[in-house]
Amino acid sequence: MTAGSPRVLKAALLAMSVVSALQLQIETASAEDRPAKEVFGHMALPSAAASQPIGSYAKGCQSGAIAMPTDGPGWQAMRLSRNRRWGQPQLISFLERFSQDAQKIGWPGLLLGDISQPRGGPMLTGHASHQIGLDVDVWWRPMPSPRLTVEQRETVPFISMLDKSKFLTVDDRKWSPLNARLVMMAASYPQVERVFVNPAIKQKLCQTWTGDRTFMGKIRPIYGHDEHFHIRLECPPGAPNCKPQAEVGKGDGCDKSLAWWFTKEPWAPPKKDPNAKPVKPRQVMVSDLPAACAAVAAAPSANPEGIAAQAYSSSPAQAVRQQNVEQVIQNAPAIQPPSDIPLPTQRPTLN
């Protein structure tokens, strides 16, 4: 090796790093000019970066996501073909803990619906939220025995808790005290910020729950959610780019705010100005999301082998980066109405 070889090697490495940086800048700029759902909806793997929720629940993305294992002692992940079982480590840890606690009260096992896409962000179809890896849908239907096959998980139907022959009425043939215990348990964890349910289910809880009502206010009524309930975790500590939601108001929520759902107003058709010119809906672009999301979209993908190594084991701590399950838990400080009713003028959102 000549005396100049180290300098040549150093210069070559520097040139490679500059090229890589320029390439990332080009890819980032390219992503910014594209519809967000097209970019994030086609990402197959998470970014190779530290785990971070970025932005708000309905306008953001996530880096360094972890996949919820398809199967565990107390759960099965559903609709696997959607590739929406990616979340932040805190959520994955929470679900493992929740599934264990649910079995202790007699729930056979959780059927887990959508969490987030590998890099979060807006989806091609479905949810307005679920964008930062801190939301998860849990089916009201318990895990059956024998367990569902991969094929069955694509087609097995939801079970609505409502009597569809009546207006906003829980079907007592399907609803049970165990359903109530499950959702009240979900709301009791300190890191859970909200649990979204159908207004009829919230009313049922208000009328029949005789246990501790401390966390009843976390359970929020919203359109749909008669076939599943939606758990949302708060922004975790050490996540400066996560935009928190306003705190839930005081009280149990069994008041005028709930009664409003049983009036005509939420279901009234929108009033249209006959003289107004039609406005073409504008797609959300990557540039509309927090600035960091363009870099997340352009970042290299995580190693698939490393992701596979995070699958469930008998020690849930292996599914969490840097913190075990107990540490994470202890340290944790567009939805459509039923098809047979009109849309309201101003719909509450999950934002």
Legacy VTK file of the C-alpha trace (Angstrom):
# vtk DataFile Version 3.0
C-alpha trace
ASCII
DATASET POLYDATA
POINTS 351 float
0.000 0.000 0.000
1.390 3.413 -0.950
1.714 6.338 1.445
-1.198 8.068 -0.226
-3.567 5.095 0.045
-5.135 6.120 3.392
-5.854 9.588 2.028
-7.359 8.107 -1.127
-9.525 5.747 0.931
-10.634 8.574 3.208
-11.524 10.738 0.221
-13.468 7.868 -1.355
-15.472 7.261 1.832
-16.206 10.982 2.113
-17.386 11.067 -1.486
-19.657 8.079 -0.855
-21.186 9.738 2.196
-21.812 12.939 0.246
-23.465 10.972 -2.567
-25.628 9.112 -0.055
-26.667 12.366 1.599
-27.513 13.925 -1.748
-29.476 10.856 -2.756
-31.482 11.010 0.491
-32.180 14.714 -0.121
-33.395 13.952 -3.650
-35.619 11.106 -2.447
-36.956 13.265 0.385
-37.791 16.114 -1.988
-39.434 13.658 -4.373
-41.608 12.210 -1.605
-42.776 15.666 -0.508
-44.472 16.283 -3.858
-46.534 13.076 -3.836
-49.863 12.176 -2.184
-49.102 10.965 1.324
-51.349 7.918 1.155
-49.664 6.782 -2.061
-46.228 7.055 -0.482
-46.918 5.569 2.943
-49.559 3.134 1.745
-47.021 1.247 -0.349
-44.228 1.003 2.222
-43.626 -2.661 3.043
-41.087 -2.231 5.844
-40.370 0.302 8.604
-37.483 2.729 8.474
-34.116 1.755 9.887
-34.153 4.380 12.615
-34.933 4.942 16.264
-38.575 4.435 17.214
-40.446 7.738 17.247
-44.069 8.808 16.765
-44.085 11.968 14.657
-46.937 14.456 14.437
-50.523 13.908 15.525
-52.660 10.797 15.482
-54.368 11.862 12.244
-51.502 13.758 10.619
-48.129 12.164 11.058
-45.934 9.112 10.598
-43.660 6.833 12.599
-40.041 5.774 12.429
-38.497 2.559 13.693
-41.816 0.736 14.042
-42.078 -2.786 15.442
-44.462 -5.428 14.119
-47.012 -6.919 16.473
-46.366 -10.670 16.198
-49.096 -12.447 14.280
-49.739 -14.811 17.184
-49.181 -14.795 20.915
-50.491 -16.601 24.006
-53.420 -14.210 24.289
-53.947 -12.732 20.827
-54.126 -13.162 17.084
-53.494 -10.362 14.583
-56.242 -10.087 11.955
-56.354 -9.147 8.256
-52.629 -9.772 7.882
-52.639 -8.913 4.179
-53.234 -5.266 5.063
-49.752 -5.048 6.636
-51.061 -2.710 9.319
-49.722 -4.373 12.466
-46.833 -1.946 12.977
-46.570 0.235 16.055
-44.324 1.950 18.515
-42.625 -0.271 21.123
-44.835 1.159 23.857
-47.981 0.013 22.053
-46.633 -3.468 21.310
-45.671 -3.859 24.970
-49.054 -2.597 26.093
-50.895 -5.102 23.903
-48.884 -8.004 25.274
-49.704 -6.892 28.816
-53.367 -6.197 28.017
-53.807 -9.617 26.406
-52.433 -11.302 29.528
-54.653 -9.272 31.849
-57.689 -9.916 29.644
-57.248 -13.661 29.987
-57.160 -13.279 33.762
-60.745 -11.958 33.711
-61.917 -14.751 31.430
-61.547 -13.218 27.951
-60.336 -16.046 25.653
-57.932 -13.847 23.702
-57.766 -10.625 21.707
-58.358 -10.364 17.985
-56.247 -7.383 16.983
-57.221 -5.231 14.031
-55.292 -2.386 12.441
-52.464 -0.627 14.250
-50.487 1.385 11.680
-48.617 0.969 8.417
-44.869 0.189 8.573
-44.047 3.898 8.513
-47.441 5.128 9.631
-48.917 7.996 7.679
-52.223 8.233 5.799
-53.673 4.989 4.472
-54.946 4.129 1.020
-58.268 3.094 2.542
-59.957 3.354 5.902
-58.749 5.222 8.932
-58.167 8.924 9.335
-56.026 8.283 12.411
-53.729 5.281 13.145
-50.843 7.284 11.663
-48.175 7.343 14.390
-48.172 3.822 15.816
-50.134 4.560 19.001
-53.646 3.450 17.925
-55.045 -0.078 17.756
-58.428 -1.630 17.003
-59.531 -4.572 19.140
-62.425 -6.686 17.919
-65.425 -7.137 20.169
-65.365 -10.739 18.989
-63.154 -12.918 21.241
-60.456 -15.212 19.890
-62.013 -18.590 19.089
-60.800 -22.074 19.846
-59.315 -23.587 17.808
-57.408 -20.543 16.651
-58.032 -18.974 13.282
-55.822 -19.897 10.349
-54.113 -17.193 8.313
-56.728 -17.688 5.601
-59.638 -17.479 8.038
-58.321 -14.211 9.444
-58.865 -12.580 6.062
-62.537 -13.499 5.826
-64.007 -14.139 9.281
-66.706 -11.481 9.790
-66.913 -8.866 12.484
-69.695 -9.121 15.049
-71.622 -5.932 15.717
-72.759 -5.319 19.265
-75.797 -3.376 18.035
-79.354 -4.395 17.312
-79.553 -3.071 13.751
-83.363 -3.162 13.809
-83.333 -0.310 16.330
-81.679 3.093 16.598
-78.431 3.103 18.613
-79.331 0.101 20.738
-76.970 -2.548 22.093
-78.001 -6.116 21.311
-78.183 -7.871 24.682
-77.939 -11.221 22.909
-74.348 -10.352 21.968
-73.220 -7.923 24.642
-72.192 -9.354 27.993
-70.732 -8.141 31.295
-67.403 -9.561 30.097
-67.398 -7.158 27.144
-67.899 -4.342 29.625
-65.080 -5.564 31.868
-62.729 -5.796 28.897
-63.245 -2.238 27.662
-63.213 -0.791 31.176
-59.940 -2.605 31.807
-58.497 -1.104 28.618
-59.350 2.388 29.852
-57.756 1.782 33.247
-54.118 1.707 32.103
-52.315 4.996 32.786
-50.801 5.204 29.309
-54.190 4.830 27.605
-55.490 8.259 26.678
-58.803 7.348 25.040
-60.929 4.356 24.116
-63.414 4.964 21.293
-66.711 3.056 21.199
-70.108 3.397 19.574
-72.422 5.856 21.393
-74.848 3.023 22.189
-72.058 1.080 23.883
-71.008 4.125 25.887
-74.624 4.562 26.978
-74.800 0.887 27.946
-71.720 1.271 30.115
-73.090 4.408 31.721
-76.336 2.638 32.560
-75.024 -0.717 33.745
-71.447 -0.425 35.024
-71.434 -0.767 38.812
-67.694 -0.984 39.379
-65.078 1.754 39.633
-66.050 4.579 37.259
-62.778 6.492 37.591
-61.809 5.832 33.993
-65.272 5.996 32.428
-64.488 9.449 31.029
-61.710 8.000 28.848
-64.292 6.000 26.938
-65.462 8.294 24.153
-68.476 7.884 21.837
-67.886 8.093 18.110
-69.439 6.930 14.843
-69.076 3.248 13.988
-67.052 1.225 16.487
-69.829 -1.262 17.089
-67.646 -4.134 15.776
-64.433 -3.127 17.531
-63.152 -0.630 20.054
-60.218 1.686 19.432
-57.461 2.136 22.006
-55.201 5.183 21.814
-52.044 5.601 23.867
-50.734 8.984 24.928
-47.514 10.402 23.509
-44.764 8.478 25.308
-41.960 10.129 27.265
-38.964 11.009 25.129
-41.030 11.648 21.980
-40.662 15.397 21.344
-42.141 15.184 17.842
-45.363 13.555 19.000
-48.238 16.018 19.169
-50.450 15.244 22.178
-54.213 15.381 22.074
-56.209 17.649 24.360
-56.924 16.056 27.717
-60.232 14.343 28.266
-62.620 16.589 30.155
-63.613 15.960 33.745
-66.490 13.676 34.559
-67.572 10.272 33.314
-68.971 11.437 29.976
-72.447 10.152 30.815
-73.934 13.613 30.452
-75.296 16.007 27.828
-72.347 15.270 25.557
-73.519 11.660 25.323
-77.198 12.576 25.068
-76.363 14.659 21.968
-75.666 11.475 20.033
-79.272 10.397 20.531
-80.683 13.554 18.967
-81.228 14.268 15.269
-78.289 16.647 14.962
-75.412 14.149 14.626
-77.267 12.304 11.884
-78.700 15.233 9.924
-77.700 15.455 6.260
-75.222 18.221 5.475
-76.715 21.490 4.303
-75.550 22.355 0.816
-75.416 25.786 -0.744
-77.117 25.402 -4.139
-75.086 28.325 -5.481
-71.724 27.039 -4.316
-69.304 25.806 -6.938
-68.235 22.189 -6.513
-64.842 21.876 -4.850
-62.594 19.019 -5.805
-61.181 17.404 -2.657
-57.490 18.085 -2.252
-55.261 15.131 -1.502
-52.992 15.306 1.523
-49.423 15.537 0.284
-46.323 14.382 2.124
-45.388 18.058 2.399
-48.573 18.593 4.449
-47.285 16.221 7.131
-44.596 17.147 9.679
-41.304 17.826 7.903
-39.646 14.751 9.399
-42.116 12.465 7.608
-40.525 13.077 4.215
-37.232 11.820 5.631
-39.000 8.820 7.165
-40.485 7.978 3.776
-37.089 8.250 2.064
-35.091 6.433 4.759
-33.595 2.959 4.189
-35.747 0.034 5.269
-35.040 -1.950 8.391
-33.400 -5.335 7.973
-36.171 -7.929 7.557
-34.114 -10.454 9.515
-33.837 -8.041 12.423
-37.586 -7.488 12.328
-38.241 -11.215 12.360
-36.068 -11.485 15.458
-38.515 -9.250 17.296
-41.352 -11.765 16.980
-43.054 -12.943 20.116
-41.231 -15.135 22.602
-42.080 -16.218 26.112
-40.275 -13.094 27.275
-42.267 -10.058 26.048
-39.278 -7.826 26.719
-37.667 -9.116 23.520
-40.301 -7.297 21.508
-39.205 -3.951 22.928
-36.129 -1.932 22.137
-34.045 -0.846 25.103
-36.852 -1.209 27.652
-38.639 -4.270 28.952
-42.404 -4.525 29.106
-42.778 -3.589 32.753
-40.557 -0.525 32.377
-42.547 0.766 29.421
-45.861 0.278 31.202
-44.762 1.715 34.535
-42.940 4.686 33.032
-45.720 5.583 30.634
-47.209 8.670 32.073
-62.422 8.669 8.466
-64.861 6.808 10.366
-68.231 6.211 8.788
-71.679 5.993 10.401
-73.943 3.053 9.573
-74.793 2.906 5.892
-78.501 3.435 6.421
-78.230 6.896 7.966
-77.165 10.245 6.469
-73.936 12.022 7.273
-74.099 14.826 9.851
-73.173 18.401 9.103
-70.173 18.552 11.426
-68.829 15.211 12.470
-66.643 14.809 15.551
-63.286 13.296 14.714
-60.701 11.151 16.447
-58.061 13.858 16.028
LINES 2 353
333 0 1 2 3 4 5 6 7 8 9 10 11 12 13 14 15 16 17 18 19 20 21 22 23 24 25 26 27 28 29 30 31 32 33 34 35 36 37 38 39 40 41 42 43 44 45 46 47 48 49 50 51 52 53 54 55 56 57 58 59 60 61 62 63 64 65 66 67 68 69 70 71 72 73 74 75 76 77 78 79 80 81 82 83 84 85 86 87 88 89 90 91 92 93 94 95 96 97 98 99 100 101 102 103 104 105 106 107 108 109 110 111 112 113 114 115 116 117 118 119 120 121 122 123 124 125 126 127 128 129 130 131 132 133 134 135 136 137 138 139 140 141 142 143 144 145 146 147 148 149 150 151 152 153 154 155 156 157 158 159 160 161 162 163 164 165 166 167 168 169 170 171 172 173 174 175 176 177 178 179 180 181 182 183 184 185 186 187 188 189 190 191 192 193 194 195 196 197 198 199 200 201 202 203 204 205 206 207 208 209 210 211 212 213 214 215 216 217 218 219 220 221 222 223 224 225 226 227 228 229 230 231 232 233 234 235 236 237 238 239 240 241 242 243 244 245 246 247 248 249 250 251 252 253 254 255 256 257 258 259 260 261 262 263 264 265 266 267 268 269 270 271 272 273 274 275 276 277 278 279 280 281 282 283 284 285 286 287 288 289 290 291 292 293 294 295 296 297 298 299 300 301 302 303 304 305 306 307 308 309 310 311 312 313 314 315 316 317 318 319 320 321 322 323 324 325 326 327 328 329 330 331 332
18 333 334 335 336 337 338 339 340 341 342 343 344 345 346 347 348 349 350
